Amino acid sequence: MVLGSFVVDLMARSPHFPEKGETVKSSFFKMGPGGKGFNQAVAAGRAGADLRAAIKLGRDEFAQVALNWMERDGMDQSNVCFSETVPTGAALIMVDDSTGQNMISVFLGASDDFNQADLERLYPEIEACDYLLLQLEINQWALERVIAFAREKGVKVILNPAPAARLPEELFNGLFAVIPNEVEAKLITGIPVKEAGCEEAARWFFDRGVQNVVITLGGDGVYVDDGVKSRRVPVYASTKAVDTTGAGDAFCGGFLAALGEGRDVFEAVEFGNVVGNLAVRKIGTSPAMPTREEIDAFLNSEEGRR
């Protein structure tokens, strides 16, 4: 299961990011499904996972964007919760045409409004899962309770601590894996990953009860450590990136899908790298996630063999 946020992405591409007070004409605009939780669920489902997606929506037009997408993508809707008072979330995304880099402002809306009734409804589905993937775009009250419940029931919890935020250290105890990027790892541990190396940050997580540590390092690859051995996994060299907005979510979804197939964390990181590599070649977030057919075709290509 992926439990997390849904927001409607409102994305514009421009020749450059606007300076303060500047208006820049955009070359492209698109509205579509997004939110870290939803992106990761789409990525995992398209990559072949037997998946349940849990999100929360308002009673408004933006909610229909999620429901329509789930129907088209063949996603089960039985774990969708609704708020009667809080609207569906939205994200304003600017993409620099010359670099593919992005700037994002997100309003979480209903994603930040999970309550006890929602959790009671979701608990039986969570208990039936092997893995539960979470992020930090739902309210922390709900996040803490879901983690505690899943740990009690023996479900392997994976936390992608994004967007970057400080968290209570006890939250990490018993987690199957954490997947921060270098900024998130430094904020949580206080250790500058680039200067001190990933090993020290990984030890910080291990000392607090995490079983596996995966630190994404952008173009420098991914550091993965299972407490016994560690490895730096390089990203695939590619000049085809057009939009990096959903790269981290694609990686997390691919990582989850690979674990669900019985792969170990090192193999899951390799698979996640492929999913992330393919996602940045398309514009958008959830719509850019590759299908299993695209993933297998890449792995069987000369570019994908290494």
N, C-alpha and C positions, 0 to 999 in steps of 0.2 A: 504494500500500500504506500501511496504518496499522500500525505496530508499536508495541505499548505494553502497558499494564496491563489486567488484568481483576480486578475485585473484586466481591463480592456486596454490594450496598447494603442496609443495614438502616436504614430511614428512619422517624423518628417526628416527628409534628407536635404542637406544644404551644402553649398561649396565650402563653408567653414562655420564654426560655432560663433554665434553672435557675441559681440562685446557688450558690456553693460550699457543698456539703453539703445542698443542697435537692433534693427529689424532686418532679417536676412530672408530673401526669397528662397523658398524651398523648391527643389526639383522633383520631389516625389512625396506623396502622403499615403499612408495606409492605416486603417483601423483593423485590429484583429485581437485574438485571444492572447493573454499573457499572464504574468505573475509567476514567481519562481516555482511555486508548488505545481501550478498547471503546466508550465513548460517542462518540468522534470517528469511529470506524469505522462505527457504526450511523448517525450523522448523515450521513456522506458517502454511504453506500450507499443510504439512504432518499432522499437528495437526487438520486440518479441516477448516482452514480459507478460506473465499472467497477472494482470494489474487491477487494483482498485484505486480510484482517485477520490479523495475527500476534499471538498472545497465548500466555501460559503458565499452565497450571493444575496443581493438585495432583490426586492420585488420591483424591477425596473427594466428598461430597454436593454441596458448593458448585460443583464443576466442572460438574456436570450442569445447573446453572442457566445457565451459559454455553452449553453444547452444545444445550440445549433451545431457548434463545432464538435461536441461530444457525440452527437448523433451521426454526423458525417464520418467521424473517425472511428466509430464503433466502440466508444467508451461507455462503460456502465455508468448510469446516472443515479443509482440507488443510494450513493453516499454523498449526494449534494444536499447541503443544508441551506436554509433561507433565513434572512433577517427581515422582520416586518418593519423595522425602523431605520436601519442603516443601509445606504445605497451600495451597489456593487463598486468595487475599487476601479481605479483608472491610473494609467502611467503615461506621462508625457516624455517622449523619447526623441532626442535629436541625434542624428547620425551625420558625421563629417564625411562628405563624399570623397575627399581626397585621401583619407586614412582608414575609413571604416570604423573609427572609434566612436563611442557614444557617450551621451550625458542623459541621465534619467531622473525625473522627479515622480515619485509614486504616492498615491493616496490609497491606502489599503482598504478603506471602507469596511464591508461586511467581513472580510478576511480577518480583521482585527476584533471580531465580535463573537468568537466561538464561546458558547456558554455551557453550563452543566448538562442541559437537556441535549445539546448537540453531541457532547462527548458520550453520554449514556447510549445514545443511538449508535455511535460509531464503535464503541468498545467491542461488541461481538465480532465485527469485521476485523478489527485490529488483532484480536486474540487469535483469529484463524490464519493470520499471515505469518510468513517466515521472516520477512523484513519490513521495516517501517522507515521511510525516508521523510525527514522533516527539515524545515528551514526556519528563518526568523521573521517571516512575514505574516505570522498569526500572533495573537495576543499571548504574552509570556505566561499568563495564568494558565491558559489552556495548554500551552507547550509543556509546561512542567508537569501537569497532571497526566497528559498523554504519555510522556516519557516514563513516569512512575508506573503507570498501568502496564505499559508494554514490557518494561523490565520485569515486573512481577509475574507476567504471563510467559516469560521466556522468549519474547519476540526480539529479534536482533534490530536494534535502533541505530540508524545512520543519521547524523546531524550535519547538515551543511549550514554553518553559522553565518549566514548572509541574509540581509545586509549586515555589515560589521557592527558588532555591539558587544559590550561587556556583559558577561553572564556569571551567575553564581557558580562557584567551582563544583559544588555538589551535583550540579546538573550533568556533569560529564561521567560520573561514576556509573560503570556498567555499560556504557555505550559500546556498540559493536565497532563503530567507526566514526571519525570526524573528518569532514572534507572542507577545511578553510583554504582560502587563497592566502598569499603572503601578507596582505594587509590585515585580514581577519585574524590570522595566526599571531601577528605582532600585537594587535589590540587585546586579544584574549590572554596571551601568555606574558606579554611585556618583553618578549625576546625578538630583536630585529632579525628576521630569518635570513636576510641577505648577508648580514655581517657575521652573525653567530653560527649560521648553518642551520639546516632543518633538524639535525639530530637533537639539538638542545630543546627546540620547541616540541619535538615528538616526545622527549622524555617528560616534559611538563605535563602533556596529556596522559602519558602512561602512568605517571605518579598519581593522577586523579582518577584512574580506573578505566580509561579508554583502552580498548583492545587493539585497534588498528588506526593508524594515522596516515592520512592522504593530504598532502599540501600541494595545491596547484600553483604553478610559478609562471604562468603565461608562456611566453616563448622559450623559457628555460626548462620547460617540461613539468613533470609531476614527481614529487618525492613521496614514496610509499614505504611504510615501516610497520611490520606486524609484531614488533617487540622482540623478535629473534633475528630477523634479517631485514635489511633495508636496501632500497634501490632507487636510483634516479631514472625515470622513464622519459625519454625524449618525446616531444611532440612531433607530428609529421610535418616536415618542411613543405610549405605550400605558399604559393603566391596568388591563390585564388580566393582569399578572404574578401568578402564584400560587406559584411555586417557582423561584428563580434558581439552583438547584444545578448544573444542566448547561449554563448559558448560554454559558460560554466554550468548552466542548467542542462545542456545537452550532455556534458561529461557526466554529471551526477545521474541522469536518467540512464545513460549507457552503463555506468558502473553498477547500478541497481539491477538492470536487466541481466547483466553477466553473472552477478552473484546468484540471481534466481535460477540460472542454468547450472549452478554448481561449480562455477569457476572460483579460484581463490582470489584474494585481493589484488595480487600482482597482475593476474590475467584480466581481472575486472578493470583495472586501471588502463591496461592496453586497449581494451574494448571501448572504454569511455573516451579515450583519446581519439579513436576513429569516429565516434558519434559527434564529438565536438568539432573535429576537423571538417566533417561534411556539413554540419549545421552552419558554419560561418561562411559557406559558399553561397548561401541564399539570403534573401532579405527577410527580416522578421524574426520572431522568437518561436512560438509554438508552430507556426506554419513551416518554419525552416528545418524542423527536426527530420532527420532521414528515416526512411523505411528500412526494414530488415533486408529487403532486396537490394537497396542502395548500399547498405553496409557490407553485405556479402560480396557485391560486385567490386567494391573498393578493395576489400581484403584479398580478392582474387586477381587484382590488377597489379601491374608492375609497380605502380606508385605505392600500393598498400603492402607489398611484401618487403619486409626488412628483417 
